[in-house]
Amino acid sequence: QVQLAESGGGLVQPGGSLRLSCAASGKIFSGLTMGWFRQAPGKERVLVARITSDGRADYADSVKGRFTISRDNGKNAVYLQMSSLKTEDTAIYYCNLLNFWGQGTQVTVSS
C-alpha cells in the first residue's frame, strides 16, 4: 500500500510563491514517475507537472516557466515550487503515484 501526504498549501497574493511537498510511503517510490495535479472548483482534475525517477520533468503549458517539480528519492518526497502565482492557480493540489492520491492541499491565490 502506498500513502501520499501533501503539505505546504495556503493563501498567497498574486505574484507570490509557495512550495508544496509530498511525502510518500512504500518501497516502490524511487523507480516511478510522480506527478502533481490540481482541481479548481467546478473543473476536472488536471496534470500540473510530473517527474520521472531519473529527474526528467514536464509541465502543463499554463505553468511552464513558473513552477518547478523536483524529487528526493532518498526521502521519498516530491516537491512543487510555485512562483509568480496567479489567481487562476487557485485549486486543490494533489500528489499522484500510479493510482494512488494524497488528500490534497488547498492553494488560494488572492489579493
C-alpha positions in Angstrom: 0.0 0.0 0.0 1.2 3.5 -0.9 0.3 6.5 1.1 0.8 10.1 0.0 0.7 13.2 2.2 0.8 16.7 0.8 1.6 19.9 2.7 2.6 23.5 2.0 -0.6 24.9 0.7 -2.1 28.2 1.8 -3.2 31.7 0.9 -0.8 33.9 -1.1 -1.1 37.1 -3.0 -0.8 37.2 -6.8 2.9 37.2 -7.8 3.8 35.3 -4.7 5.4 31.9 -4.2 4.6 28.6 -2.4 6.4 25.3 -2.1 4.3 22.1 -1.9 5.7 18.9 -0.5 4.5 15.3 -0.9 5.8 12.5 1.4 5.3 9.0 0.1 5.4 5.7 2.0 6.2 2.4 0.4 9.3 0.9 -1.3 8.1 1.4 -4.9 8.6 5.2 -4.9 12.1 5.5 -6.3 11.5 3.9 -9.7 8.3 5.5 -10.8 7.0 8.8 -12.2 5.4 11.1 -9.7 3.0 13.9 -10.5 1.2 16.9 -9.2 -2.4 17.5 -10.3 -4.8 20.2 -9.4 -8.6 20.6 -9.3 -10.2 24.0 -9.4 -13.9 24.4 -8.2 -16.2 23.1 -10.8 -13.4 21.8 -13.0 -11.8 18.5 -13.7 -8.5 17.4 -12.1 -5.7 18.1 -14.5 -2.0 17.4 -14.6 0.3 20.2 -13.5 3.7 18.6 -13.6 5.3 15.2 -13.5 8.8 13.9 -12.9 10.4 10.6 -13.8 12.6 8.6 -11.5 15.7 10.0 -13.1 14.5 13.6 -12.8 13.1 14.3 -16.3 10.2 16.7 -15.9 7.4 18.1 -18.0 4.7 20.7 -17.3 1.3 21.9 -18.3 1.6 24.9 -20.6 -0.2 27.1 -18.1 2.6 26.7 -15.5 5.8 26.4 -17.7 8.4 28.9 -16.5 6.7 29.5 -13.2 6.5 26.0 -11.5 9.3 23.6 -10.8 8.9 20.0 -9.8 11.7 18.1 -8.1 12.1 14.9 -6.1 14.3 13.4 -3.4 14.3 9.6 -3.8 16.2 9.2 -0.5 13.4 11.0 1.4 10.6 9.5 -0.7 9.5 13.1 -1.4 8.4 15.2 -4.4 8.1 18.9 -4.4 6.4 21.7 -6.4 7.9 25.1 -6.3 5.4 27.6 -7.5 6.3 31.2 -8.3 4.6 34.1 -10.0 1.3 32.7 -8.8 -1.9 33.8 -10.5 -5.5 33.8 -9.3 -6.2 31.0 -11.8 -3.7 28.8 -10.0 -6.2 28.6 -7.1 -7.1 24.9 -6.7 -6.7 21.8 -4.6 -3.3 20.3 -5.4 -2.9 16.5 -5.3 0.2 14.3 -5.4 0.0 11.2 -7.5 1.8 7.9 -7.8 0.3 5.2 -10.1 -3.3 5.1 -9.0 -2.6 6.5 -5.5 -3.6 10.0 -4.5 -2.9 12.2 -1.5 -5.7 14.0 0.4 -4.8 17.3 -1.4 -3.7 20.7 -0.2 -5.5 23.9 -0.9 -3.8 26.7 -2.7 -5.6 30.0 -2.8 -4.1 33.0 -4.8 -6.0 36.2 -3.9 -5.3 39.8 -3.0 
